[in-house]
Amino acid sequence: MAKRAVLSLRSGTKPVHPIQIVVLDRGYVYIGRVRRDSNFVHISGARNLRRWGTTKGLGELVHGPLANTVLDPAGTVHAPLRALISLIDVEQDAWKSICV
């Protein structure tokens, strides 16, 4: 089971949102720091997962990118909640240097 990030709520610090894989409709897959509101999912430090590089599916990326994984910088992505298919928790330490 992947370790979930805890939001930091100490005074004077910005909340740290968990890194998750985000599957959207029409085949879009991103990884980044995710937060949701009533209408949108917001992905900061987003990377588009252009090529998973896996042999057993997207879940293999929970432990970090693989040698054949191709990631493209995507900035901050705002997608309507109706486009959200699933969120996959990942090991935070394995992705934190990539999803800044």
N, C-alpha and C positions, 0 to 999 in steps of 0.2 A: 504494500500500500504506500502510495506517495505521501511524503510529509507535506502538510499544508502550511502555507505561510500565515502568520498572524499579523493583522493590521497593527501598526504601531500608532498608539494614540497618546503618547507622551506629549506634554505641552512643548511647543517650539519645534516639533518635528512634523514632517509631512507623512501622511499615512503611506505605508508600503503595501501595494496591492499584490496579490499572489500572481505568480507566473502560471499561465495555463495555456493549453492548446485549445484553440477556438475553431470549431467546424461550423462554417456558414453554408447557406444554400448556394447552389450553382457551382459547387466544387471548391470554394475558397477555404483555405486552411491557414491560420495564423498562429503564432505563439507570441506572447507578450504579457505585460502586466494588465490584468483584467479588472475592470469595475463595471457595475451595471447600475442603471437607474430605471425609472419606470418605462422608458421608451427605447433606450439604446444600450448596447454593450460597447464599452470604450476599451481599446487595446493600445496601451502606450508602450513605446519601445518595441513596436511590432515588427515581426519578421514574417514574410510570406513563406510558407513551406512549399516551395515549388517542386522539389523532389524529396520524398520521404527518405529514400535510401534504405528501406526496410524490406525484409522478406516475410514477416509475419504480421504486417499491418501497422497502423499508426501508434498503437500502444507500445511498441518498442522504443518510441522516442521519450517515454516517461523518464528514462534514466539519462537522457541527454542526446545530442545529435550523434548520428553515426557517420562513418567515413564517407558514405555516398549521399548524405543529406545535403540538399542545396537550399539555402536560406537567402531571401532577398530583403533588404531593408524596406520597411513600409511606413515608417514614421508613426503617427497616431491614427488608428483606424476607428471610425465610428460607424457601427452597423445597427440597423433597427433590430429590436428583439425578435420580430417576426422572422428574421433571416437566420437566427441562431438555431443550429441543429444540436450541438453538444459542446460541453466544456470538459476537458480532460486535465485532471490534476497531474502535475509533474514534480520531480525532485527539484526543489528550488535551487540548491547548490549547483546542480548540473547545468542549469540554464542561466544563472544570474549574470555571468560575464557576457552573455550574448544579448539578453533582453535588458538593456540598461535603461 
